[in-house]
């Protein structure tokens, strides 16, 4: 699949500010389109096509929100993560006992997405300032213990106007919520493609 934005294949430092803003606005707007879809939280393993494979449209977990949003702007995280894991499997977490990459599931795991974004120099500072979390940013949280979560910052604001809302799936489907600081933030990324 061709990328819809020519600038998404460049490093973000070389992209003009107006183009960066446009890309991340489009990404955030794409995230907001997911909230009207009926999706049941379903963490089971699926055999899916490659590239551009997806679990059934009415199923998904938090990572599927991020994957589907990036697909809307022409970036296939399934392929991106799989290719990066094939090139340096040892750089990725070994939480699941795998001996080699698995194109069906690797991109659907929060630690793998975090590792991929870091390897693409997309990591940003974690702060307690709501203004640091811009539309199109990807945020990861620790919900407690080893339960990790991921979502995307969108253009809509909280009722008090102090925080951007998040599109995510924490068990109730793809929803829009004011939950940026509800859990401990463990990752903050701004990724426009490699």
Secondary structure as the mmCIF struct_conf table of DSSP 4:
data_model
#
loop_
_struct_conf.conf_type_id
_struct_conf.id
_struct_conf.beg_label_comp_id
_struct_conf.beg_label_asym_id
_struct_conf.beg_label_seq_id
_struct_conf.end_label_comp_id
_struct_conf.end_label_asym_id
_struct_conf.end_label_seq_id
BEND BEND1 UNK A 4 UNK A 4
HELX_RH_3T_P HELX_RH_3T_P1 UNK A 6 UNK A 9
BEND BEND2 UNK A 10 UNK A 10
HELX_RH_3T_P HELX_RH_3T_P2 UNK A 12 UNK A 14
BEND BEND3 UNK A 15 UNK A 15
HELX_RH_AL_P HELX_RH_AL_P1 UNK A 17 UNK A 33
HELX_RH_3T_P HELX_RH_3T_P3 UNK A 34 UNK A 36
BEND BEND4 UNK A 37 UNK A 37
STRN STRN1 UNK A 40 UNK A 41
BEND BEND5 UNK A 50 UNK A 52
TURN_TY1_P TURN_TY1_P1 UNK A 57 UNK A 58
STRN STRN2 UNK A 59 UNK A 60
HELX_RH_AL_P HELX_RH_AL_P2 UNK A 62 UNK A 72
TURN_TY1_P TURN_TY1_P2 UNK A 73 UNK A 74
HELX_RH_AL_P HELX_RH_AL_P3 UNK A 77 UNK A 87
HELX_RH_3T_P HELX_RH_3T_P4 UNK A 89 UNK A 91
BEND BEND6 UNK A 92 UNK A 92
TURN_TY1_P TURN_TY1_P3 UNK A 95 UNK A 96
BEND BEND7 UNK A 99 UNK A 100
TURN_TY1_P TURN_TY1_P4 UNK A 103 UNK A 105
HELX_RH_3T_P HELX_RH_3T_P5 UNK A 106 UNK A 108
BEND BEND8 UNK A 109 UNK A 109
HELX_RH_AL_P HELX_RH_AL_P4 UNK A 110 UNK A 119
TURN_TY1_P TURN_TY1_P5 UNK A 120 UNK A 121
STRN STRN3 UNK A 123 UNK A 123
BEND BEND9 UNK A 128 UNK A 128
HELX_RH_3T_P HELX_RH_3T_P6 UNK A 130 UNK A 132
BEND BEND10 UNK A 133 UNK A 133
TURN_TY1_P TURN_TY1_P6 UNK A 135 UNK A 136
STRN STRN4 UNK A 138 UNK A 144
TURN_TY1_P TURN_TY1_P7 UNK A 145 UNK A 146
STRN STRN5 UNK A 147 UNK A 157
TURN_TY1_P TURN_TY1_P8 UNK A 159 UNK A 160
BEND BEND11 UNK A 161 UNK A 163
STRN STRN6 UNK A 164 UNK A 168
BEND BEND12 UNK A 170 UNK A 174
STRN STRN7 UNK A 175 UNK A 177
TURN_TY1_P TURN_TY1_P9 UNK A 180 UNK A 181
BEND BEND13 UNK A 182 UNK A 183
STRN STRN8 UNK A 184 UNK A 189
#
